[in-house]
C-alpha cells in the first residue's frame, strides 16, 4: 500500500504522525471512524468547538468588509461575545490597514518529496515594505508556552510553505525568510500574542525536518502494516484520542478539567491543544 498520489500533507496530518504514528495510520490510511468520545464533558467540549468555528467565520467576514455591527448580532453566546469584543478591541493593532494588503482564509500549497503540502492560513498580510505576516486565530482555553509552540508542526509548516512556494500573490520577487513573521493571536488572551520571526537558517532546518517526516510516512505506508505505525510512547496523549479503546489505551474519555489538571502537575500539559482536542482546519 502506498499513499495516494493526491494525498495532501497538512499541519493536522503531520501533527497526527508526530504525536502518534498509529493515530495517523488509523485516521489517514485506514480512514477508520471509531465511535469513541474525544473528551468529557461532551456538551461543553462540543459547544467550545462550535463557538471556535463561528469565531473564525466572523473574523473572516469582518476582514472581507462586512461591518462589525452586522456581525455582532451573531454573538448571543457569552463565550463567543467575549472573543469578538477582544478581537474588535485589538484589531487596529493586529491589522494596520494602511499600506498593507490583506488575504484572509488563503490556501497555500507546494510540492515536497513528490507530495503536496497544504496550509490554510487565517490571515496573510503583505506590506508595501515587503514584509509578510501570517496570523492564526486561536481560541485555546489556556495559553500554551512558547516552547510548546516552537515544536508545533503548524509553527514550522506555515512559514516554510510560504517561502517554499516561491513568488506569492502579487509579490514580484520571492519573499526573503527574514521578512516573514508568524503570529498566534489568542481570543482568550488578546494582549498576549505569540510572534515567531522566520529566518533562512530556520527555513533550511524546517525543510530538512519536514522532508524526513514525509519520507518516513511514505516508507511506512508502503507496507500498509499496522506495526510500522507504532503507538505513542506517551500514554497521556491517548486520553483525548478517539482510538484509545481500539488501541487498548483506556475506555473512558479524558476530562478537560480533571485530567488536564493532573497532567499539568506532571509537566506534560503542553502536549495538548486547548482550542479543542481535535485540530480543525478552518
Secondary structure, 3 states (H helix, E strand, C coil): CCCCCCCEECHHHHHHHHHCHHHHHHHHHCCCCCCCCCEECHHHHHHHHHHHHHHHHHHHHHHCCCCHHHHHHHCCCHHHHHHHHHHHHHHHHHCCCCCEEEEEEEEEEEEECCEEEEEEEEEEEEECCCCEEEEEEECCCCCCCHHHHHHCHHHHHHHHHHHHCCCCCCCCCCCCHHHEEEEEEECCEEEEEEEEECCHHHHHHHHHHHHHHHHHHHHHHHHCCHHHCCCCCCHHHHCCCCCCCCCCCCCCCEECCHHHHHHHHCCCHHHCCCCCCCCCCC
